[in-house]
């Protein structure tokens, strides 16, 4: 199969399937409450059944966008940039992060870690999924481990994942949104019994912001 010019650029990370970009407040994890510019990249084959952005999965439905254009837009809003998806590490993140760093921006990523780690990151939020486990490098560079709790079995999975990250990685348990009424009490009890963990909530949903 002969690649088109666009496919070649995407493969190099010079063009990305951009689903959306927006300036908002980080709602989850360590940096919650912080103003940040979000870049949501399309494309994901991890397949979480409870994913709340399933429209991001098919990369072909999102316009191939030059990295220069993405960086230009981001620079208008914030010094803190969060790259999310979809699964952003599906793509080569080196060109995007190099250009963001050249403008003095802080680069954060939210990823399942299922693919090779590319790019330069000031903050690496690893949110592992059972369907497609992280690569070894993702555990090594994780600043934050955020495990989504859908049912009680996820606590065991969380401990298995926590055993693989570095000693300075901050550990979070976050209820899956549709199960929050049931799982928040269970998470609170678990964190009180295992205080190495912290509770993360999707505060942006309570604030009714993107």
Secondary structure by P-SEA (a helix, b strand, c coil): ccccaaaaaaaacccccccccccccccccccccbbbbbbbbbbbccccccccccccccccccccccaaaaaaaaaacccbbbbbccccccccaaaaaaaaaaabbbbbbbccccccccccccbbbbbccccccccaaaaaaccbbbbbbcccaaaaaaaaaaacccccbbbbbbcccccccccaaaaaaaaaacccbbbbcccccccccc
